[in-house]
Amino acid sequence: MLSPSPVPSRTPSYATVLRTPHAARTFGAALLGRLSYGMVSLSLMLAVNASVGSYSVAGAVMALFGATSVFLSPARAALIDRHGPRRVLPPLAGVYAVLLAALAYATWRPGAPALLLAALAAAAGAFSPPLGPVMRTLWSGLVTDRELLRRAYSLDGVAEELLFVSGPLLVGVVVKSASPAAGIAVSAALILVGTLALVSSPAVRAAGVAPSDDKAARPDDPPAGRRLLGVIGLRHAMLVTAAVGLCLGGLDLLVVAFAEQRHQGTEAVSWVLAALSAGSAVGGLAYGAVSWRASNRARLPLLAAGLGAAVAGAGLSPGVYVLAALAAVAGLFVAPALTTAYLIADESVGAGSRTQAGAWVNTAVNAGSSVGTAAVGLLVDRLPPAVCFAVAAVPALLCAAVVARGSVARGAVARGAVSRS
């Protein structure tokens, strides 16, 4: 059970985080660039469909864009760890913005070749700058106190959640007066301006290149990425965040199916997903504001289990309003679970691998979300809704049990070693 300890009156607050020298400027620049990611997916989907006239083509283009963006994220992060954000981020952002601009130009009018759009989207995804992992690495340098760092990560996670809520709303504003391709153009401008503002921050200039964790590596050692995946703490963080992604990816599709079966419109779906995001924001802010006695590694499986239980319970909802309430309860665990996973990744590796470790966690949650949507899509027409919700909850519950058991086993080994010494 998570037991909050009393918070002293002088406990650092979110305002303390933002008052840290250079924090507000750096964070604001990163958020400006990350807003591009909140807009680009919907903009690209609408623009490709409007140009080609096929949702299947639009879906395939989006899948290519998402695949190269997600699965190459650790490789891009490794470049940043090795050469520093000031040398790597501007070229990545420049190429990414040019490719998005090319996509906007190609989709501005009907009749764009599907293969050209697919190639441009796949290339753009491959160059997408990992601003989220970079910002979390910068937080580690800006904020040295671990309690304050947890508040910084919570603030970062909640802000990112709000970006992915407000991004589609901005796309809706843009497409009312312009072609859907304009949304892609705006996304290109945001990522370029935000990235350039970020690398001009004194915090980034001071960060430089962290000392490499690979200096003592032997010639026959495995590559750095494989060695990172051998770190137990990082593996557990990735396992749980992948399960969280599976849960959330399945939940998004199940909400649509739930509303359709009850003859509710898309407005009902929007309210339920908004409740999920609101719950995540509230949970993240509350989680960061409280000091916990339990360690990050002890809290992570409990948070995942809470999410799984709430998703399983949502399948028993008699109507949309109850589903929205239970989605809000599920959301309470989302941002805290992700925040804790990123903290574990940060503390499990050396300074020279933090961006890459954060990118692996980010890749796990995004890949899990994609797999969850695909898996539930195969089941939703074959099984009752309550069973589908339960199936979506299983990964979070199962991974929570595995990670908790591993943490208990490691604790027992450590206690045994102490008692023998």
Beta strands, then each sheet from edge to edge (+ up, - down):
strand 1: 4-5
strand 2: 291-292
sheet 1: 1+ 2-
end
